[in-house]
Amino acid sequence: MSKARDVSRLFSKTGSSSSDVGSSVSLSDNPPASAEAGDTWFNTTNLKTYIYYDDGTSTQWTPATPMISGPAGPSINLSAVAENILPDADSSRDLGSPTKKWKSLYLSSDTLFLGDSGSISAGPGGEIVLPSIKIGKGANAVRLEAATDGKLKTKQITGGVEQPETSANAATVSASAPSNPNSGDTWFDTTDATLNVYYNDGSSAQWVGIN
């Protein structure tokens, strides 16, 4: 139940009337239905004070207490933030510092964006989804990616130049030769217990026994 109460009349006890004050002060669960710029409302639900503020474009109830030290203005209830948190300029603010680190970071399954193009996402079963991984810094490094056939492919970066991609060799254990093999793949034939490698001699490619 709302407990609205206009306390501007209290000023009359000190010799001032509500008309002298020029703005009203209300105590209620919900904001007053009709308010004017400068009116004050004490929210009896969260025990916070708001001022009806006109910024020249729109009017709204703005938190007025508790105040924090310095010129930053009213504080924000960080235990229940109901809007996006944005810095005042792009790439200008940090979250924590080398000597004051946050203990844990809890995120939903949405994507964590790094820089202008990097991203990390959470998949089903707790898996981490990465489009690619670069190992190493500077002019020489290796990039790991998933090929369209689901195999792992690598791209070497030598002297700052990305080299042609290569795929990691697959090893198969079966009674029949794998389909669509790549040069360098190995196959252990369970019918005769032989190990074979798929070899390309420049003219043709075939499975060649190596034991």
C-alpha positions as a Markdown table, in Angstrom:
| # | Residue | x | y | z |
|---|---|---|---|---|
| 1 | Met | 0.0 | 0.0 | 0.0 |
| 2 | Ser | 1.3 | 3.4 | -0.9 |
| 3 | Lys | 2.0 | 5.8 | 1.9 |
| 4 | Ala | 2.1 | 9.0 | 0.0 |
| 5 | Arg | 2.6 | 12.1 | 2.1 |
| 6 | Asp | 3.4 | 15.7 | 1.1 |
| 7 | Val | 5.7 | 17.0 | 3.8 |
| 8 | Ser | 6.2 | 20.5 | 2.3 |
| 9 | Arg | 3.6 | 21.7 | 4.9 |
| 10 | Leu | 6.2 | 20.9 | 7.6 |
| 11 | Phe | 8.0 | 24.1 | 6.5 |
| 12 | Ser | 5.1 | 26.1 | 7.9 |
| 13 | Lys | 6.3 | 25.2 | 11.4 |
| 14 | Thr | 9.4 | 27.3 | 10.7 |
| 15 | Gly | 7.4 | 30.2 | 9.3 |
| 16 | Ser | 7.6 | 29.2 | 5.7 |
| 17 | Ser | 4.7 | 28.0 | 3.6 |
| 18 | Ser | 4.7 | 25.4 | 0.8 |
| 19 | Ser | 4.4 | 28.2 | -1.7 |
| 20 | Asp | 7.5 | 29.8 | -0.3 |
| 21 | Val | 9.5 | 26.6 | -0.7 |
| 22 | Gly | 8.6 | 26.3 | -4.4 |
| 23 | Ser | 8.8 | 22.5 | -4.6 |
| 24 | Ser | 7.1 | 19.6 | -2.9 |
| 25 | Val | 8.6 | 16.7 | -1.0 |
| 26 | Ser | 6.7 | 13.4 | -1.1 |
| 27 | Leu | 7.1 | 10.1 | 0.7 |
| 28 | Ser | 5.6 | 7.1 | -1.1 |
| 29 | Asp | 6.2 | 3.6 | -2.6 |
| 30 | Asn | 5.7 | 5.0 | -6.2 |
| 31 | Pro | 6.7 | 8.3 | -7.7 |
| 32 | Pro | 4.1 | 11.2 | -7.5 |
| 33 | Ala | 1.8 | 11.2 | -10.5 |
| 34 | Ser | 2.3 | 14.9 | -11.2 |
| 35 | Ala | 5.7 | 16.4 | -10.5 |
| 36 | Glu | 7.5 | 19.6 | -11.4 |
| 37 | Ala | 11.2 | 20.2 | -11.8 |
| 38 | Gly | 12.8 | 20.4 | -8.4 |
| 39 | Asp | 10.3 | 18.3 | -6.6 |
| 40 | Thr | 11.7 | 15.7 | -4.2 |
| 41 | Trp | 10.5 | 12.1 | -3.7 |
| 42 | Phe | 11.6 | 9.7 | -0.9 |
| 43 | Asn | 11.0 | 6.2 | -2.1 |
| 44 | Thr | 9.8 | 4.2 | 0.9 |
| 45 | Thr | 10.5 | 0.9 | -0.9 |
| 46 | Asn | 14.3 | 1.3 | -1.4 |
| 47 | Leu | 14.8 | 4.2 | 1.1 |
| 48 | Lys | 16.4 | 6.4 | -1.5 |
| 49 | Thr | 15.7 | 10.1 | -2.4 |
| 50 | Tyr | 15.1 | 11.3 | -5.9 |
| 51 | Ile | 14.8 | 14.8 | -7.5 |
| 52 | Tyr | 12.6 | 15.5 | -10.5 |
| 53 | Tyr | 15.2 | 16.8 | -12.9 |
| 54 | Asp | 14.8 | 18.7 | -16.2 |
| 55 | Asp | 17.9 | 18.5 | -18.4 |
| 56 | Gly | 16.3 | 20.7 | -21.1 |
| 57 | Thr | 15.3 | 17.8 | -23.2 |
| 58 | Ser | 13.4 | 15.5 | -20.9 |
| 59 | Thr | 12.4 | 15.2 | -17.2 |
| 60 | Gln | 13.0 | 12.3 | -15.0 |
| 61 | Trp | 13.4 | 11.2 | -11.4 |
| 62 | Thr | 17.2 | 11.2 | -10.7 |
| 63 | Pro | 18.7 | 9.6 | -7.6 |
| 64 | Ala | 19.9 | 12.3 | -5.1 |
| 65 | Thr | 21.2 | 10.2 | -2.2 |
| 66 | Pro | 23.5 | 9.0 | -0.9 |
| 67 | Met | 26.1 | 11.4 | -2.2 |
| 68 | Ile | 29.7 | 10.3 | -2.8 |
| 69 | Ser | 32.7 | 12.4 | -2.2 |
| 70 | Gly | 34.1 | 14.5 | -5.0 |
| 71 | Pro | 32.4 | 16.0 | -8.1 |
| 72 | Ala | 31.1 | 12.8 | -9.5 |
| 73 | Gly | 27.6 | 13.4 | -8.2 |
| 74 | Pro | 25.0 | 10.9 | -6.8 |
| 75 | Ser | 26.2 | 7.3 | -6.3 |
| 76 | Ile | 24.7 | 4.3 | -8.1 |
| 77 | Asn | 23.3 | 1.1 | -6.5 |
| 78 | Leu | 25.8 | -1.4 | -8.0 |
| 79 | Ser | 24.0 | -4.4 | -6.5 |
| 80 | Ala | 21.1 | -3.9 | -9.0 |
| 81 | Val | 22.2 | -2.0 | -12.1 |
| 82 | Ala | 19.3 | -1.8 | -14.6 |
| 83 | Glu | 21.2 | -0.4 | -17.6 |
| 84 | Asn | 24.3 | -0.9 | -19.7 |
| 85 | Ile | 27.6 | 0.4 | -18.1 |
| 86 | Leu | 29.5 | 2.4 | -20.7 |
| 87 | Pro | 32.8 | 4.4 | -20.4 |
| 88 | Asp | 32.7 | 8.1 | -21.2 |
| 89 | Ala | 35.0 | 7.5 | -24.2 |
| 90 | Asp | 36.0 | 4.5 | -26.3 |
| 91 | Ser | 38.9 | 2.4 | -24.9 |
| 92 | Ser | 39.4 | 4.9 | -22.0 |
| 93 | Arg | 38.6 | 3.0 | -18.8 |
| 94 | Asp | 39.8 | -0.1 | -17.0 |
| 95 | Leu | 38.0 | -2.7 | -14.9 |
| 96 | Gly | 40.3 | -3.3 | -11.9 |
| 97 | Ser | 44.1 | -2.7 | -11.9 |
| 98 | Pro | 47.4 | -4.6 | -11.6 |
| 99 | Thr | 47.2 | -4.2 | -7.8 |
| 100 | Lys | 43.4 | -4.3 | -7.4 |
| 101 | Lys | 42.0 | -7.2 | -9.3 |
| 102 | Trp | 38.4 | -8.5 | -9.3 |
| 103 | Lys | 38.2 | -12.0 | -7.8 |
| 104 | Ser | 35.8 | -13.6 | -10.2 |
| 105 | Leu | 33.9 | -12.7 | -13.4 |
| 106 | Tyr | 30.5 | -14.4 | -14.0 |
| 107 | Leu | 29.1 | -14.2 | -17.5 |
| 108 | Ser | 26.1 | -15.7 | -19.3 |
| 109 | Ser | 26.5 | -17.7 | -22.5 |
| 110 | Asp | 26.7 | -14.6 | -24.7 |
| 111 | Thr | 29.9 | -13.6 | -26.5 |
| 112 | Leu | 32.9 | -11.9 | -24.9 |
| 113 | Phe | 34.3 | -9.5 | -27.5 |
| 114 | Leu | 38.0 | -8.7 | -27.6 |
| 115 | Gly | 39.3 | -5.8 | -29.6 |
| 116 | Asp | 37.5 | -5.1 | -32.9 |
| 117 | Ser | 37.2 | -8.6 | -34.2 |
| 118 | Gly | 38.1 | -11.2 | -31.6 |
| 119 | Ser | 35.4 | -13.1 | -29.7 |
| 120 | Ile | 35.0 | -15.9 | -27.2 |
| 121 | Ser | 31.6 | -17.7 | -26.7 |
| 122 | Ala | 30.3 | -20.4 | -24.4 |
| 123 | Gly | 28.8 | -23.5 | -26.1 |
| 124 | Pro | 26.7 | -26.4 | -24.7 |
| 125 | Gly | 28.2 | -28.5 | -22.0 |
| 126 | Gly | 30.6 | -25.8 | -20.8 |
| 127 | Glu | 32.7 | -25.8 | -24.0 |
| 128 | Ile | 34.5 | -22.6 | -25.1 |
| 129 | Val | 34.0 | -21.5 | -28.7 |
| 130 | Leu | 37.0 | -19.8 | -30.4 |
| 131 | Pro | 37.0 | -18.9 | -34.1 |
| 132 | Ser | 40.8 | -19.3 | -34.1 |
| 133 | Ile | 43.9 | -19.3 | -31.9 |
| 134 | Lys | 47.2 | -17.5 | -32.6 |
| 135 | Ile | 50.2 | -19.0 | -30.7 |
| 136 | Gly | 53.2 | -16.7 | -30.4 |
| 137 | Lys | 53.8 | -13.0 | -30.7 |
| 138 | Gly | 55.7 | -10.9 | -33.2 |
| 139 | Ala | 56.6 | -11.8 | -36.7 |
| 140 | Asn | 56.7 | -15.6 | -36.2 |
| 141 | Ala | 53.6 | -17.4 | -34.9 |
| 142 | Val | 51.1 | -20.2 | -35.6 |
| 143 | Arg | 47.4 | -19.9 | -36.1 |
| 144 | Leu | 45.0 | -22.8 | -35.4 |
| 145 | Glu | 41.6 | -23.0 | -37.1 |
| 146 | Ala | 38.9 | -25.5 | -37.9 |
| 147 | Ala | 38.8 | -26.6 | -41.5 |
| 148 | Thr | 35.4 | -27.0 | -43.3 |
| 149 | Asp | 35.7 | -30.8 | -43.0 |
| 150 | Gly | 36.1 | -30.5 | -39.2 |
| 151 | Lys | 39.8 | -31.2 | -39.1 |
| 152 | Leu | 42.4 | -28.9 | -37.5 |
| 153 | Lys | 44.4 | -26.7 | -39.8 |
| 154 | Thr | 47.4 | -24.6 | -39.1 |
| 155 | Lys | 48.7 | -21.4 | -40.7 |
| 156 | Gln | 52.3 | -20.5 | -40.1 |
| 157 | Ile | 53.3 | -16.8 | -39.9 |
| 158 | Thr | 56.9 | -16.4 | -40.8 |
| 159 | Gly | 58.5 | -13.0 | -40.9 |
| 160 | Gly | 55.1 | -11.4 | -40.6 |
| 161 | Val | 53.9 | -13.2 | -43.7 |
| 162 | Glu | 51.1 | -15.8 | -43.4 |
| 163 | Gln | 52.1 | -19.1 | -45.1 |
| 164 | Pro | 49.7 | -21.5 | -47.0 |
| 165 | Glu | 47.6 | -23.4 | -44.6 |
| 166 | Thr | 48.2 | -27.0 | -43.7 |
| 167 | Ser | 45.9 | -29.6 | -42.1 |
| 168 | Ala | 46.9 | -31.8 | -39.1 |
| 169 | Asn | 47.3 | -35.4 | -40.2 |
| 170 | Ala | 44.6 | -37.8 | -39.1 |
| 171 | Ala | 45.1 | -41.3 | -37.6 |
| 172 | Thr | 42.4 | -43.9 | -38.2 |
| 173 | Val | 42.0 | -47.4 | -36.8 |
| 174 | Ser | 39.5 | -49.4 | -38.9 |
| 175 | Ala | 39.0 | -52.5 | -41.1 |
| 176 | Ser | 38.7 | -50.4 | -44.3 |
| 177 | Ala | 40.6 | -47.5 | -45.6 |
| 178 | Pro | 39.3 | -44.0 | -44.6 |
| 179 | Ser | 37.6 | -41.9 | -47.3 |
| 180 | Asn | 38.9 | -38.6 | -48.4 |
| 181 | Pro | 42.4 | -38.9 | -46.8 |
| 182 | Asn | 45.0 | -36.2 | -46.9 |
| 183 | Ser | 48.7 | -36.8 | -47.6 |
| 184 | Gly | 50.4 | -37.8 | -44.4 |
| 185 | Asp | 47.3 | -39.4 | -42.8 |
| 186 | Thr | 47.9 | -42.8 | -41.2 |
| 187 | Trp | 45.6 | -45.8 | -41.1 |
| 188 | Phe | 46.0 | -49.0 | -38.9 |
| 189 | Asp | 44.3 | -51.8 | -40.8 |
| 190 | Thr | 42.7 | -54.0 | -38.2 |
| 191 | Thr | 42.2 | -56.9 | -40.6 |
| 192 | Asp | 45.9 | -57.6 | -41.0 |
| 193 | Ala | 47.4 | -55.4 | -38.3 |
| 194 | Thr | 49.4 | -53.2 | -40.7 |
| 195 | Leu | 50.1 | -49.5 | -40.4 |
| 196 | Asn | 49.8 | -47.5 | -43.6 |
| 197 | Val | 50.5 | -43.9 | -44.6 |
| 198 | Tyr | 48.7 | -42.0 | -47.3 |
| 199 | Tyr | 51.5 | -40.9 | -49.6 |
| 200 | Asn | 51.6 | -38.4 | -52.5 |
| 201 | Asp | 54.6 | -38.9 | -54.8 |
| 202 | Gly | 53.7 | -36.0 | -57.0 |
| 203 | Ser | 51.9 | -38.1 | -59.7 |
| 204 | Ser | 49.5 | -40.1 | -57.6 |
| 205 | Ala | 48.5 | -40.7 | -54.0 |
| 206 | Gln | 47.9 | -44.1 | -52.3 |
| 207 | Trp | 48.1 | -45.9 | -49.0 |
| 208 | Val | 51.6 | -47.4 | -48.5 |
| 209 | Gly | 52.4 | -49.9 | -45.8 |
| 210 | Ile | 55.1 | -48.8 | -43.4 |
| 211 | Asn | 55.6 | -52.0 | -41.3 |
